[in-house]
Amino acid sequence: MIKKLVIRINILVVDDEKQMQTLLKKIITSEYGQVIAVGDIKTASKEMNERKFQMALIDLMLPDGSGLSLLKHIKEIEPDCKCILMTGYGTIRTAVEAINYGAYDYLEKPFNSMEELRGLIQNAVKSTDLNTTKANEFECISYYANQVGMLISNYEKMQQLLYTAYRIANKKISVLITGETGTGKELLARFIHLASNRSENYFTSINCGAIHENLLESELFGHEKGAFTGSVAAKKGIFELADQGTLFLDELGEASQAIQVKLLRVLESGEFMRVGGEKLIQTDVRVIAATNSDLEELIERKNFRKDLYYRLNVVHLDILPLRKRVEDIPQLINFFVDSIVSKYDLSTNLVFSELALEVLKLYPWHGNIRELYNITQQIVLQVETDVIEIKHLPRQIISTVNRNEDKEKVMVGHNIKSNGDDEENFNPKPLKDVEKEYIEKTINYFDGNLSMAAKALGISRATLYRKVK
């Protein structure tokens, strides 16, 4: 008869409520090892000085301080200790922050079910015994990233962002993704969906800035027959179709006040009505919103609801622009080349020279990763050589880099001389003229394609169209 492997570890419970201590002790039971329950940080620190703990369940609100500070202390002296933070709904944002400090996970109080709590503890115990949590998580993160076409960045901040996205994927909380146009906000949203327990259901994406307000309301919430001219039949909206799935709201800053009110209601209650309808419809949709606008600035200007912002901004993931992580460029280019060669069934072993890569690192990449992909595709499809040199790069890149380098030299010379002579040659223009000139150049660069120009400029197509008019 094969004996069942019994894992024996020390588990620390830190909660000032005696009933909670008793409940957790009962759920954990003695099969995992010794359970020590205390009610404050001071006693917890004393226990940690006397023995080694492999796991800790910590209440966020303790009588002598924050559970977050205790978490940091534990991770400093026992980095391998699996810490689970227990928190109320109003402090979920802090609990998510705890993941960045090394928390294994967090639990909301009151607990939704004892089975959920027991399962989380069992998983934490198993990962403690195997001591392979980080390796397993990295393997999972790499798999999901590869599935959606993402590369794991060389930058620690981006790696941490992806780790946080993975850790909260199964949580029923809203996510706000910010970043410039072309940084990969939708890819990150797809990553979260794929890593979640909703992955078997719909992932639906809608651009709030590309659809007129009236049509957007119908797209999101559906409409009844006869609700407006042309509505000859009832139609289900995305919130209805995407039930149990994920809805990605891109360019949320472009949504009207009326749409914002309806979004707030469905996020708070899980209920909505179709346009022209009178019946409440229930839905369970995980909402991930994204914007390249400064929502706090829009709130100041009364263009965005503060309550909706806080409802969406439970988890905030900010993606760095490409110019702030240029060391990722060689890796991204290799990835794009392989993808393009496979897509067009090309026979080439094309590589970029070191000098060409250095020039590409100096380019500002206002269109970010999307622009890098487009440039790479242009080069792969047009250049008949296996080695890409500087001379093969688009003229726009060379001239921009040269201009930027010349400006840098001028500034250095100005700082050294400090006599202000350069200011006499400066001919200021009205801001609207500068904007007009830049918009014209951008539209010409994309051969009149307003959608691509809008993406490169970081504004919606509707905004660009208004500016053009």
Residue pairs with C-beta under 8 A, 6 or more apart in sequence:
6 31
7 32
7 33
7 125
7 126
7 128
7 129
8 32
8 33
9 32
9 33
9 53
9 54
9 55
9 125
9 128
9 129
10 33
10 34
10 36
10 51
10 52
10 53
10 54
10 55
11 28
11 32
11 33
11 34
11 35
11 36
11 53
11 54
11 55
11 56
11 57
12 36
12 38
12 44
12 47
12 48
12 53
12 55
12 56
12 57
13 21
13 24
13 25
13 28
13 35
13 36
13 37
13 38
13 56
13 57
14 37
14 38
14 39
14 40
14 41
14 44
14 56
14 57
14 58
14 59
14 62
14 67
14 70
15 21
15 24
15 37
15 39
15 57
15 58
15 59
15 62
15 86
16 39
16 40
16 59
16 62
16 63
17 39
17 59
18 39
20 59
21 37
21 39
24 35
24 37
24 57
25 35
25 37
27 114
27 117
27 118
27 121
28 35
28 121
32 121
32 125
33 54
36 47
36 51
36 53
38 44
38 47
39 62
39 63
40 62
40 63
40 64
41 62
41 64
41 65
41 67
41 69
41 70
42 64
44 58
44 70
45 70
45 73
47 53
48 74
48 77
48 78
52 78
53 74
53 78
53 81
54 80
54 81
54 82
54 128
55 81
55 82
55 83
55 84
55 121
55 124
55 125
55 128
56 74
56 81
56 82
56 83
56 84
57 83
57 84
57 86
57 121
58 67
58 70
58 71
58 74
58 83
58 84
58 85
58 86
59 67
59 85
59 86
59 87
60 66
60 67
60 68
60 85
60 86
60 87
60 88
60 91
60 94
60 95
60 98
61 67
61 87
61 88
61 91
62 70
67 85
67 86
67 87
68 85
68 94
68 97
68 98
68 101
71 83
71 85
71 98
71 101
71 102
71 103
72 101
74 81
74 83
75 81
75 83
75 101
75 102
79 102
80 128
80 131
82 104
82 124
82 125
82 127
82 128
82 133
83 98
83 102
83 103
83 104
84 103
84 104
84 105
84 106
84 107
84 120
84 121
84 124
85 95
85 98
85 103
85 105
85 106
85 107
86 106
86 107
86 109
87 94
87 95
87 106
87 107
87 108
87 109
88 108
88 109
89 108
92 106
92 108
92 173
92 314
93 313
93 314
93 315
95 103
95 106
95 108
96 106
96 164
96 168
96 173
96 314
96 315
98 106
99 105
99 106
99 163
99 164
99 167
99 168
100 160
100 164
104 124
104 127
104 133
105 120
105 124
105 167
107 116
107 117
107 120
111 117
127 133
127 136
130 136
137 163
137 166
140 166
140 195
141 152
141 162
141 163
141 166
141 195
142 152
144 166
144 191
144 194
144 195
145 151
145 152
145 162
145 191
147 194
148 187
148 190
148 191
148 194
149 187
149 339
150 162
150 184
150 187
150 188
150 191
151 328
151 331
151 332
151 335
152 158
152 159
152 162
153 159
153 162
153 325
153 328
154 325
154 327
154 328
154 331
155 320
155 325
155 327
155 328
157 320
158 319
158 320
158 325
158 328
161 188
161 317
161 318
161 319
162 188
162 191
164 315
164 317
165 175
165 188
165 191
165 192
165 195
165 317
166 191
166 192
166 195
168 175
168 192
168 315
169 192
169 193
169 195
169 196
170 195
170 196
170 197
171 315
172 286
173 314
173 315
174 267
174 286
174 287
174 288
174 289
174 311
174 312
174 313
174 314
174 315
175 189
175 192
175 287
175 288
175 289
175 312
175 314
175 315
175 316
175 317
176 288
176 289
176 290
176 291
176 295
176 312
176 313
176 314
176 315
176 316
176 317
177 185
177 188
177 189
177 288
177 289
177 290
177 291
177 317
177 318
177 319
178 185
178 290
178 291
178 292
178 295
178 316
178 317
178 318
178 319
179 185
179 290
179 292
179 318
179 319
179 320
179 321
180 292
180 319
180 321
180 366
180 368
180 458
181 292
181 367
181 368
181 370
181 455
181 456
181 457
181 458
182 322
182 367
182 368
182 369
182 370
182 371
182 455
182 456
183 319
183 320
183 321
183 322
183 368
183 369
184 319
184 368
184 369
185 250
185 290
185 292
185 319
186 205
186 248
186 250
186 290
188 317
188 319
189 203
189 205
189 246
189 248
189 288
189 290
190 203
190 248
192 246
192 288
193 199
193 203
193 245
193 246
193 248
193 286
193 288
194 203
196 246
196 286
198 244
198 245
198 246
198 286
201 242
201 243
201 244
201 245
201 246
202 241
202 242
202 245
202 246
203 245
203 246
203 248
204 238
204 241
204 242
204 245
204 246
204 247
204 248
205 247
205 248
205 250
206 216
206 219
206 220
206 238
206 247
206 248
206 249
206 250
207 250
207 251
207 460
208 216
208 249
208 250
208 251
208 252
208 253
208 254
208 255
208 259
209 250
209 251
209 253
209 254
209 460
209 461
209 462
209 463
210 251
210 460
210 461
210 462
211 219
213 256
213 258
213 259
214 228
216 255
216 256
216 259
217 258
217 259
217 262
217 275
218 227
218 228
218 231
218 235
218 237
218 275
219 237
219 238
220 237
220 238
220 239
220 259
220 262
220 263
221 237
221 239
221 240
221 262
221 266
221 272
221 273
221 274
221 275
222 234
222 235
222 236
222 237
222 239
222 240
222 274
222 275
222 277
223 231
223 234
223 235
223 237
223 274
223 275
223 276
223 277
224 231
224 234
224 274
224 275
224 276
224 277
225 231
225 232
225 233
225 234
226 276
227 274
227 275
227 276
227 277
228 275
228 276
231 276
234 274
235 274
236 274
237 272
237 274
238 247
239 247
239 266
239 272
239 281
239 283
239 285
240 274
240 281
240 283
242 283
242 285
243 283
243 284
243 285
244 284
244 285
245 285
245 286
246 285
246 286
246 287
246 288
247 285
247 286
247 287
247 288
248 288
248 289
248 290
249 255
249 263
249 287
249 288
249 289
249 290
250 290
250 291
251 290
251 291
251 292
251 293
251 460
252 289
252 290
252 291
252 295
252 312
253 291
253 292
253 293
253 295
253 298
253 303
253 304
254 293
254 460
254 462
254 463
255 263
257 303
257 305
260 304
260 305
260 308
261 305
262 272
263 287
263 308
264 305
264 307
264 308
264 311
265 271
265 272
266 272
266 283
266 285
267 287
267 308
267 311
267 312
268 311
270 282
270 283
270 284
271 280
271 281
271 282
271 283
272 280
272 281
272 283
273 279
273 280
273 281
274 281
287 312
289 312
292 458
295 304
295 309
295 313
296 309
298 304
299 305
299 306
299 309
321 365
321 368
322 328
322 329
322 365
322 368
322 369
322 372
323 364
323 365
326 361
327 361
329 357
329 360
329 361
329 372
330 352
330 357
332 369
332 372
333 352
333 357
333 360
333 372
333 376
336 372
336 373
336 376
336 377
337 350
337 351
337 376
337 380
340 346
340 376
340 377
340 380
340 381
341 348
341 350
341 380
344 381
346 380
348 380
348 386
349 386
350 380
350 383
350 385
350 386
350 387
350 388
351 386
351 387
351 388
352 360
352 387
352 388
353 387
353 388
353 389
353 390
355 389
355 390
356 388
356 389
356 390
356 392
356 393
359 390
359 393
359 397
359 398
359 401
360 372
360 393
360 397
362 401
362 404
362 405
363 397
363 400
363 401
364 400
364 404
365 371
365 372
366 456
366 457
366 458
367 374
367 455
367 456
370 455
371 456
374 452
375 394
375 397
378 394
379 388
379 392
379 393
379 394
383 392
385 392
390 398
396 445
410 422
413 422
414 422
435 467
439 453
439 457
439 464
439 467
439 468
442 453
442 456
442 457
443 449
443 450
443 453
443 468
445 453
445 456
446 452
446 453
446 456
450 461
450 464
450 465
450 468
451 461
453 464
454 460
454 461
454 463
454 464
457 464
459 467
